[in-house]
Amino acid sequence: MTRKSPRPGVWLISSGDYSSYRVHAAFATEELVKEVCDAANTGNEWSDYQVEYRELHTAMPERKILYGMRVQRGYTDTTWSEVESWQQVVWPWDYEYPTTARPRVRATGSHKPGHGWSEVSASGSDLAAVRQAFSDRWAQVKAQEEGL
């Protein structure tokens, strides 16, 4: 099955993660890249070649401002940090690039004091929506902690 994309792109063979990540080759078609990747992985138990698709940009991509808010608590801490607000410019290929106006809201970890690392956060491209989403989720977590 061939991938359908609204914009032209390029097919890549890559391997590794984080600091060992590498792009080895680029191909024009999905069929060819899969054939080469399968061949490269065959007979070598250490091979971890993967197929990726990347959009081919023909003009300057749109960058967006990403707004965020968060509070954190360390593994053994019993109190939350001060609320931290931040903003950064992100490119379409960045992990946090907002694809909708709706903020991403997370409450991760254990929310029991002294029982592991915790974070409550919200991020997105609409500052007012981020502030509201964070405030709502932060209020929920505080209410849970107080037993309400």
FENJOQUI-V540420 format. One record per residue. N is the residue number from 1. RES is the residue in three letters. PSI is psi in whole degrees, 0 to 359 (none if undefined). Layout:
N;RES;PSI
N;RES;PSI
//
This chain:
1;MET;132
2;THR;138
3;ARG;135
4;LYS;129
5;SER;140
6;PRO;341
7;ARG;153
8;PRO;152
9;GLY;190
10;VAL;144
11;TRP;134
12;LEU;150
13;ILE;125
14;SER;171
15;SER;163
16;GLY;177
17;ASP;151
18;TYR;241
19;SER;343
20;SER;5
21;TYR;135
22;ARG;144
23;VAL;126
24;HIS;325
25;ALA;157
26;ALA;144
27;PHE;155
28;ALA;335
29;THR;152
30;GLU;320
31;GLU;314
32;LEU;316
33;VAL;321
34;LYS;320
35;GLU;314
36;VAL;318
37;CYS;316
38;ASP;317
39;ALA;319
40;ALA;328
41;ASN;343
42;THR;130
43;GLY;5
44;ASN;104
45;GLU;344
46;TRP;353
47;SER;138
48;ASP;41
49;TYR;139
50;GLN;156
51;VAL;135
52;GLU;154
53;TYR;133
54;ARG;137
55;GLU;141
56;LEU;114
57;HIS;134
58;THR;1
59;ALA;172
60;MET;122
61;PRO;153
62;GLU;126
63;ARG;149
64;LYS;155
65;ILE;127
66;LEU;124
67;TYR;147
68;GLY;157
69;MET;145
70;ARG;158
71;VAL;150
72;GLN;159
73;ARG;131
74;GLY;175
75;TYR;318
76;THR;3
77;ASP;148
78;THR;354
79;THR;155
80;TRP;155
81;SER;172
82;GLU;154
83;VAL;129
84;GLU;131
85;SER;145
86;TRP;165
87;GLN;151
88;GLN;155
89;VAL;130
90;VAL;150
91;TRP;161
92;PRO;336
93;TRP;357
94;ASP;145
95;TYR;319
96;GLU;8
97;TYR;122
98;PRO;126
99;THR;351
100;THR;167
101;ALA;343
102;ARG;129
103;PRO;154
104;ARG;123
105;VAL;133
106;ARG;145
107;ALA;107
108;THR;158
109;GLY;186
110;SER;133
111;HIS;19
112;LYS;126
113;PRO;134
114;GLY;10
115;HIS;43
116;GLY;167
117;TRP;143
118;SER;153
119;GLU;142
120;VAL;126
121;SER;159
122;ALA;143
123;SER;154
124;GLY;183
125;SER;354
126;ASP;106
127;LEU;316
128;ALA;318
129;ALA;322
130;VAL;314
131;ARG;316
132;GLN;314
133;ALA;318
134;PHE;312
135;SER;317
136;ASP;312
137;ARG;321
138;TRP;320
139;ALA;321
140;GLN;314
141;VAL;316
142;LYS;320
143;ALA;320
144;GLN;318
145;GLU;327
146;GLU;358
147;GLY;23
148;LEU;none
//
